[in-house]
Amino acid sequence: MKLRFAPSPTGMLHVGNARQAIANALFARRHGATFQLRIDDTDTGRSRESFAEAIRTDLTWLGIRWDETFRQTERLDRYAAAIEALKASGRLYPCFESEQELAAKREMRIRQHKPPLYDRAMLKLTPQQRAQAEANGKVPYWRFKLTDGSKKWKDLVMGDCSVKLTAISDPVLVRADGTVLYTLASVVDDLETGITHIIRGEDHVTNTGVQIDIAEALGAKPNCFTFAHLPLLLDEGGGKLSKRFDALSLKTMRQDGVEAEAVVSYLARLGSSDDPEPLPFDELAATYDLSHISKSAARFDMRQLLGLNRRVLAALPFEAVRDRLPQGATEAFWLTIRSNIELFSEARHWWDVTHGDIVSPVQEGDEAYLAQAASLLPPAPWDETTWATWTAALKDVSGRSGKALFRPLRLALTGEEHGPELRDLLPMIGPDRAKTRLLVGV
C-alpha cells in the first residue's frame, strides 16, 4: 500500500490542503503503508522554491514524515513518453482553436440551450488540413479523447461514485508550448511509482473520473487505485474556505502560537463522528478511520481549534517548551500560566506582566483604595502565601470584599480582567513592580 500528498509549490499550505496531508499520512501510518511527498511543480510560471521549502517545513512541524519524495520537473521524460503513447493510440489529438474561437463556440452552445462542451471539431481534421494549419504558423495543443459511458468506483468516504464522461469536455493535457498539465502528469506518477490509495478533496471527483480514463488508456487495469474524497471545508460563515485566507495558513498559525498537535487533532476528526481530542500523531493514527467521515461539508471553526489548543498547552510540561519561552523563564512561571493561554504567543505577555513592564489602567474612583493597597504590601521575600496575607489585611482596613476587593488589584497588577492565580503571579511580579502599578494615577 502506498499513499501520496502532492502539493503545488505556488503558495503556502493552509488548513484545507493540510487536512488532506494529515488524512493521507494518518491512513498510511495506521496501515503501515509507504508515504510519498510529491512536489507538483510543472507550473513553472507560478512555482517557487521558497514555497516548496515552506511546504516541507509545515509538514515536518505537523509531525508528518515521508518515505520518498520527488519533483514532477524531475520526470519530464516520463510524461513525454506517456504523451507519445497516447498520440500513437489516437487518444491524444491536436487542436488549433484560439481562446476567442473556443469562447465563441461556448456562447453559441449556451444560446442553443446545449451544455458548453467541446465539440471535438479537431477530430475531423484531415492530415492535409492539419499540415496547412501548421504551415500557417499555428501550434497545436493536445486534448485527450474521453471514452463514452461512465467511470465508477467505490469511494472510501463518498460510497458509490460515478462520473459521466460524455458530460465533460475532452481535457487539454498538453499546452501549445509542450508543457504537460497536472491531469496527465499526476496519473503517470501515480501509476509508475505504485500509488494504491488516493485521498483528496471532494472538488476532485469529476477529475477522478477523467484520470481513471487516462490511466486505463495508458494500460492500467480497472480499479487500479482506491479513492477517498474528503468533503469540502467551509468557513465559519458557511462559505467555501478560501485558499488565500492567510490567517489559516500553517505558517501564520505556527507564528501565532497554535500547536501542531492541536492542528492535527482537530483536522483529523473534523467532519467525522469522532470528537476532536488532543492526541499525539501515533495515537490518532491508531484509530483513524475514513468510514467515520461524513459525506457532508465540514465547517472549520477557529474557536474550536483554539479550545483544543488551550487543552494541548495546559498539558505541556516545562521541558517541552523551555526553548520557546522568554529567556529566564522558569518552570514555576510556565506551570502558572499554561492553563490560561489559548496561544503560545500569549506567554510573552505574561512574562511582561511578571518580569517586565506593562501599562496599568487608571481606575477612576479607586485611586485611594489602590494607594491604601500599596501601603499595606508585605515586606519581601514573597511566596505563595503573600497574596492571601495581603488581601486579608486589605479587607480589614478597607471594608471591601469580593469583586470590589479583588478586581482593582488584578487590573492594576496585570492590566487584565482575568488570568492566572494572583497567588502565583504576585511573587514573580515582586514588591517594586507591584507598588509602581498600584500607584498609577494616584
C-alpha positions as CSV (number, residue, x, y, z in Angstrom):
1,M,0.0,0.0,0.0
2,K,1.3,3.4,-0.9
3,L,-0.2,6.9,-0.5
4,R,1.0,10.4,-1.5
5,F,0.5,14.0,-0.8
6,A,1.1,16.2,-3.9
7,P,1.1,19.9,-3.2
8,S,1.8,22.5,-5.8
9,P,4.5,25.0,-4.6
10,T,2.5,28.0,-5.7
11,G,1.5,29.2,-2.3
12,M,1.5,28.4,1.4
13,L,-0.2,25.4,2.9
14,H,-3.5,26.2,4.6
15,V,-5.9,24.2,6.6
16,G,-7.6,22.8,3.5
17,N,-4.7,21.1,2.0
18,A,-3.2,20.4,5.4
19,R,-6.3,18.3,6.1
20,Q,-5.6,16.2,3.0
21,A,-1.9,15.8,4.0
22,I,-2.9,14.7,7.5
23,A,-5.5,12.2,6.2
24,N,-3.0,10.6,3.9
25,A,-0.3,10.5,6.5
26,L,-2.5,9.1,9.3
27,F,-4.0,6.4,6.9
28,A,-0.6,5.4,5.8
29,R,0.7,5.2,9.4
30,R,-2.2,3.1,10.5
31,H,-1.8,0.6,7.7
32,G,1.9,0.5,7.6
33,A,1.9,2.0,4.1
34,T,4.6,3.9,2.3
35,F,4.0,7.7,2.2
36,Q,5.2,9.8,-0.6
37,L,5.7,13.6,-0.8
38,R,5.4,14.7,-4.5
39,I,6.0,18.3,-5.4
40,D,3.7,19.1,-8.3
41,D,5.9,21.9,-9.9
42,T,5.1,21.6,-13.6
43,D,3.5,25.1,-13.4
44,T,6.9,26.7,-13.7
45,G,5.5,30.1,-14.1
46,R,4.0,30.1,-10.6
47,S,6.1,27.5,-8.7
48,R,8.6,28.9,-6.3
49,E,11.4,27.1,-4.4
50,S,10.5,29.1,-1.3
51,F,7.0,27.6,-1.3
52,A,8.4,24.1,-1.8
53,E,10.7,24.6,1.3
54,A,7.8,26.1,3.3
55,I,5.7,23.0,2.5
56,R,8.4,20.7,3.8
57,T,8.7,22.9,6.9
58,D,5.0,22.9,7.5
59,L,4.7,19.1,7.1
60,T,7.6,18.5,9.4
61,W,6.0,20.8,12.0
62,L,2.8,18.8,11.8
63,G,4.8,15.6,12.6
64,I,4.4,14.2,9.0
65,R,7.3,12.2,7.7
66,W,7.7,10.8,4.2
67,D,9.4,7.7,2.9
68,E,10.2,9.1,-0.6
69,T,9.9,12.4,-2.3
70,F,10.5,13.9,-5.8
71,R,9.5,16.8,-8.0
72,Q,7.5,16.4,-11.2
73,T,10.0,18.5,-13.1
74,E,12.5,15.6,-12.5
75,R,10.2,13.3,-14.5
76,L,9.5,15.3,-17.7
77,D,10.9,12.4,-19.8
78,R,8.3,10.1,-18.4
79,Y,5.5,12.5,-19.2
80,A,6.9,12.8,-22.8
81,A,6.8,9.1,-23.2
82,A,3.2,8.9,-22.0
83,I,2.2,11.7,-24.4
84,E,3.7,9.8,-27.3
85,A,1.9,6.6,-26.3
86,L,-1.4,8.4,-26.2
87,K,-0.8,10.1,-29.5
88,A,0.1,6.7,-31.1
89,S,-3.1,5.2,-29.8
90,G,-5.2,8.1,-31.2
91,R,-6.4,9.2,-27.7
92,L,-4.4,12.4,-27.7
93,Y,-5.3,14.7,-30.7
94,P,-4.1,18.1,-31.8
95,C,-6.3,21.2,-31.6
96,F,-5.7,24.6,-33.2
97,E,-8.6,26.8,-32.0
98,S,-7.7,30.1,-30.3
99,E,-9.2,31.1,-26.9
100,Q,-11.5,33.5,-28.8
101,E,-12.8,30.7,-31.1
102,L,-13.4,28.4,-28.1
103,A,-15.3,31.2,-26.3
104,A,-17.5,31.8,-29.3
105,K,-18.3,28.1,-29.6
106,R,-19.2,28.0,-25.9
107,E,-21.5,31.0,-26.2
108,M,-23.2,29.5,-29.3
109,R,-23.9,26.3,-27.5
110,I,-25.3,28.1,-24.5
111,R,-27.6,30.1,-26.8
112,Q,-28.8,26.8,-28.3
113,H,-29.5,25.6,-24.7
114,K,-26.8,22.9,-25.0
115,P,-24.1,22.2,-22.4
116,P,-21.0,24.2,-23.2
117,L,-18.9,21.1,-24.1
118,Y,-16.0,21.0,-26.6
119,D,-17.4,19.8,-29.9
120,R,-14.4,17.7,-31.0
121,A,-14.2,19.5,-34.3
122,M,-10.5,19.0,-34.5
123,L,-11.0,15.2,-34.6
124,K,-12.4,15.7,-38.1
125,L,-9.2,17.4,-39.4
126,T,-7.6,15.7,-42.4
127,P,-3.8,15.3,-42.4
128,Q,-3.8,18.0,-45.2
129,Q,-5.8,20.4,-43.0
130,R,-3.5,19.9,-40.1
131,A,-0.4,20.4,-42.3
132,Q,-2.0,23.6,-43.6
133,A,-2.7,24.9,-40.1
134,E,0.9,24.2,-39.0
135,A,2.2,25.8,-42.2
136,N,0.2,28.9,-41.3
137,G,2.1,29.1,-38.0
138,K,-0.4,27.5,-35.7
139,V,1.0,25.3,-33.0
140,P,-1.4,22.7,-31.6
141,Y,-2.3,22.0,-28.0
142,W,-3.5,18.4,-27.3
143,R,-6.8,17.1,-25.9
144,F,-7.5,13.6,-24.6
145,K,-10.4,11.8,-26.2
146,L,-12.6,10.6,-23.3
147,T,-14.4,7.3,-23.7
148,D,-18.2,7.1,-23.9
149,G,-20.1,6.0,-20.8
150,S,-19.2,6.5,-17.1
151,K,-16.4,5.7,-14.7
152,K,-17.5,4.2,-11.4
153,W,-15.7,3.4,-8.2
154,K,-16.3,2.6,-4.6
155,D,-15.1,5.6,-2.6
156,L,-13.9,5.1,1.0
157,V,-15.8,8.3,2.1
158,M,-18.5,9.0,-0.5
159,G,-19.5,5.5,-1.2
160,D,-20.6,4.6,-4.8
161,C,-19.4,7.3,-7.2
162,S,-19.9,7.7,-10.9
163,V,-18.7,10.3,-13.4
164,K,-20.5,10.5,-16.8
165,L,-17.6,11.2,-19.2
166,T,-20.0,12.3,-22.1
167,A,-20.9,15.3,-19.9
168,I,-17.3,16.5,-19.8
169,S,-15.2,18.3,-22.4
170,D,-12.2,16.4,-23.6
171,P,-9.5,17.8,-21.3
172,V,-6.4,19.5,-22.5
173,L,-3.3,17.5,-21.4
174,V,-0.5,19.3,-23.3
175,R,-0.3,23.0,-23.9
176,A,0.8,24.5,-27.1
177,D,4.3,25.2,-25.6
178,G,4.6,21.5,-24.9
179,T,4.2,21.6,-21.2
180,V,2.2,18.8,-19.6
181,L,-0.8,19.6,-17.4
182,Y,-1.4,18.2,-13.9
183,T,-4.2,15.9,-15.1
184,L,-1.8,13.7,-17.1
185,A,1.4,14.1,-15.0
186,S,-0.4,13.1,-11.8
187,V,-1.7,9.9,-13.5
188,V,1.7,9.0,-14.9
189,D,3.3,9.5,-11.4
190,D,0.7,7.5,-9.6
191,L,1.0,4.6,-12.0
192,E,4.7,4.5,-12.2
193,T,5.5,5.0,-8.5
194,G,3.0,2.4,-7.4
195,I,0.4,4.6,-5.6
196,T,-2.5,2.5,-4.4
197,H,-4.7,4.9,-2.4
198,I,-5.5,8.5,-3.3
199,I,-7.1,10.7,-0.6
200,R,-8.0,14.2,-1.8
201,G,-10.8,16.8,-1.8
202,E,-14.3,16.4,-3.0
203,D,-13.6,19.0,-5.7
204,H,-11.6,16.3,-7.5
205,V,-14.4,13.9,-8.0
206,T,-15.0,14.8,-11.7
207,N,-11.3,14.9,-12.2
208,T,-11.1,11.4,-10.8
209,G,-13.4,10.1,-13.5
210,V,-11.2,11.7,-16.1
211,Q,-8.0,10.4,-14.6
212,I,-9.3,6.8,-14.4
213,D,-10.0,7.0,-18.1
214,I,-6.4,8.3,-18.8
215,A,-4.9,5.6,-16.6
216,E,-6.7,2.9,-18.5
217,A,-5.6,4.4,-21.8
218,L,-2.1,4.1,-20.5
219,G,-2.6,0.4,-19.8
220,A,-3.7,0.4,-16.2
221,K,-6.2,-2.2,-15.1
222,P,-9.7,-1.0,-14.0
223,N,-9.9,0.0,-10.3
224,C,-6.1,0.2,-10.0
225,F,-6.5,3.0,-7.5
226,T,-8.6,3.2,-4.3
227,F,-10.1,6.7,-3.9
228,A,-11.3,8.6,-0.9
229,H,-12.7,12.1,-1.4
230,L,-13.0,14.3,1.7
231,P,-15.9,16.7,1.8
232,L,-15.1,20.4,1.3
233,L,-14.2,22.6,4.2
234,L,-16.5,25.6,4.9
235,D,-15.5,28.8,6.8
236,E,-17.3,29.8,10.0
237,G,-20.0,31.6,7.9
238,G,-20.7,28.5,5.8
239,G,-18.9,29.8,2.7
240,K,-16.1,27.9,0.8
241,L,-12.8,28.1,2.6
242,S,-10.6,30.5,0.7
243,K,-7.1,29.3,-0.2
244,R,-6.0,32.9,0.0
245,F,-7.1,33.4,3.6
246,D,-3.7,34.0,5.1
247,A,-4.9,33.7,8.7
248,L,-5.5,30.0,8.0
249,S,-2.0,29.2,6.6
250,L,0.0,26.9,8.7
251,K,2.9,29.4,8.8
252,T,0.6,32.0,10.3
253,M,-0.9,29.6,12.8
254,R,2.6,28.5,13.9
255,Q,3.7,32.1,14.3
256,D,0.6,32.9,16.3
257,G,1.3,30.0,18.7
258,V,-1.1,27.3,17.6
259,E,0.4,23.9,18.5
260,A,0.9,21.3,15.8
261,E,-0.8,18.7,17.9
262,A,-3.9,20.8,18.1
263,V,-4.0,21.3,14.3
264,V,-3.5,17.6,13.6
265,S,-6.0,16.5,16.2
266,Y,-8.6,19.0,15.0
267,L,-8.3,18.4,11.3
268,A,-8.0,14.6,11.7
269,R,-11.5,14.4,13.1
270,L,-13.2,17.5,11.6
271,G,-16.4,16.4,9.9
272,S,-16.3,12.9,11.4
273,S,-18.3,11.1,14.1
274,D,-15.2,11.2,16.4
275,D,-14.9,14.2,18.8
276,P,-11.6,16.1,18.5
277,E,-9.2,15.2,21.3
278,P,-5.7,16.4,21.8
279,L,-3.7,13.3,20.9
280,P,-0.2,12.6,19.6
281,F,0.2,11.6,16.0
282,D,0.7,7.9,16.5
283,E,-2.4,7.7,18.8
284,L,-4.5,9.5,16.2
285,A,-3.3,7.1,13.5
286,A,-4.1,4.1,15.5
287,T,-7.8,4.9,15.4
288,Y,-8.0,6.8,12.1
289,D,-11.0,5.5,10.0
290,L,-12.2,7.1,6.8
291,S,-15.6,5.5,7.2
292,H,-16.2,7.8,10.2
293,I,-16.1,10.9,8.0
294,S,-19.4,12.4,7.0
295,K,-20.3,12.9,3.3
296,S,-21.4,16.5,4.1
297,A,-19.2,19.5,4.1
298,A,-17.4,20.3,7.4
299,R,-17.2,23.7,8.9
300,F,-13.8,24.9,10.1
301,D,-14.3,26.8,13.4
302,M,-11.3,28.7,14.8
303,R,-12.9,28.8,18.2
304,Q,-13.0,25.0,18.4
305,L,-9.3,24.8,17.3
306,L,-8.3,27.4,19.9
307,G,-10.2,25.5,22.6
308,L,-8.3,22.4,21.6
309,N,-5.1,24.4,21.6
310,R,-5.7,25.5,25.1
311,R,-6.0,21.9,26.2
312,V,-2.8,21.0,24.5
313,L,-0.9,23.9,26.1
314,A,-2.3,23.1,29.5
315,A,-0.8,19.6,29.4
316,L,2.6,20.6,28.1
317,P,5.5,20.1,30.5
318,F,8.1,22.7,31.0
319,E,10.8,20.7,29.2
320,A,8.7,20.7,26.0
321,V,8.5,24.5,25.9
322,R,11.7,25.6,27.7
323,D,13.4,26.7,24.4
324,R,10.4,28.6,23.2
325,L,9.8,30.7,26.4
326,P,11.4,34.1,27.0
327,Q,15.0,33.8,28.3
328,G,15.0,33.3,32.1
329,A,11.5,31.8,32.3
330,T,11.2,29.1,35.0
331,E,9.1,26.0,35.4
332,A,7.1,27.8,38.0
333,F,6.3,30.6,35.5
334,W,5.1,28.1,32.9
335,L,3.0,26.0,35.3
336,T,1.4,29.2,36.5
337,I,0.3,30.5,33.0
338,R,-0.1,27.4,30.8
339,S,-3.8,26.8,31.7
340,N,-4.7,30.5,31.0
341,I,-3.5,30.9,27.4
342,E,-5.0,29.9,24.1
343,L,-1.9,30.6,22.0
344,F,1.7,30.0,23.0
345,S,2.5,33.6,21.9
346,E,0.5,34.8,24.9
347,A,3.3,33.5,27.1
348,R,5.3,36.6,26.1
349,H,2.5,38.9,27.6
350,W,2.5,37.1,30.9
351,W,6.3,37.3,31.0
352,D,6.0,41.0,30.6
353,V,3.4,41.1,33.4
354,T,5.6,39.2,35.8
355,H,9.1,40.3,34.8
356,G,8.7,43.3,32.5
357,D,6.7,46.5,32.0
358,I,3.0,46.9,31.4
359,V,0.7,49.9,31.2
360,S,-1.7,49.6,34.2
361,P,-5.0,51.3,33.6
362,V,-6.0,54.4,35.6
363,Q,-9.0,53.3,37.6
364,E,-11.1,56.4,38.4
365,G,-12.7,56.2,41.8
366,D,-10.3,53.5,43.1
367,E,-7.2,55.7,43.4
368,A,-7.4,55.9,47.2
369,Y,-8.1,52.2,47.6
370,L,-5.1,51.3,45.4
371,A,-2.9,53.7,47.4
372,Q,-4.0,52.0,50.6
373,A,-3.3,48.6,49.0
374,A,0.3,49.8,48.1
375,S,0.9,51.0,51.7
376,L,-0.1,47.5,53.0
377,L,2.2,45.5,50.7
378,P,4.1,43.0,52.9
379,P,7.9,43.1,53.0
380,A,10.0,40.8,50.9
381,P,10.6,37.9,50.4
382,W,7.2,37.0,48.9
383,D,5.9,33.5,48.3
384,E,2.5,31.8,47.6
385,T,1.1,32.9,50.9
386,T,1.7,36.6,50.3
387,W,-1.4,37.2,48.3
388,A,-3.7,35.8,51.0
389,T,-1.9,37.6,53.8
390,W,-2.0,40.9,51.9
391,T,-5.7,40.8,50.8
392,A,-6.8,39.7,54.2
393,A,-5.2,42.8,55.8
394,L,-6.6,45.0,53.0
395,K,-10.1,43.6,53.5
396,D,-10.0,44.5,57.2
397,V,-8.7,48.1,56.6
398,S,-10.8,48.9,53.5
399,G,-14.0,47.1,54.4
400,R,-14.2,45.8,50.8
401,S,-14.8,42.2,49.8
402,G,-15.4,40.1,46.7
403,K,-15.2,41.7,43.3
404,A,-14.7,45.2,44.9
405,L,-11.7,44.0,46.7
406,F,-10.0,41.8,44.1
407,R,-10.9,43.3,40.7
408,P,-9.0,46.7,41.1
409,L,-5.9,44.8,42.3
410,R,-5.9,42.4,39.3
411,L,-6.4,45.2,36.8
412,A,-3.6,47.3,38.4
413,L,-1.1,44.4,38.8
414,T,-1.7,42.6,35.4
415,G,-3.7,45.0,33.2
416,E,-6.2,42.2,32.6
417,E,-9.7,41.3,33.9
418,H,-8.8,37.6,34.1
419,G,-5.7,35.4,34.2
420,P,-3.6,33.1,36.2
421,E,-4.0,32.9,40.0
422,L,-2.5,36.1,41.6
423,R,-1.4,33.9,44.5
424,D,1.2,32.5,42.0
425,L,1.8,35.7,39.9
426,L,2.4,38.1,42.8
427,P,5.8,36.7,44.0
428,M,7.0,36.9,40.4
429,I,5.8,40.5,40.0
430,G,7.7,41.4,43.1
431,P,7.3,44.4,45.5
432,D,8.7,47.1,43.3
433,R,6.6,46.4,40.2
434,A,3.5,45.8,42.3
435,K,3.9,49.2,44.1
436,T,4.5,51.1,40.9
437,R,1.5,49.6,39.2
438,L,-0.8,50.2,42.2
439,L,0.1,53.9,42.3
440,V,-0.6,54.6,38.6
441,G,-3.0,57.6,38.6
442,V,-2.6,58.2,42.3
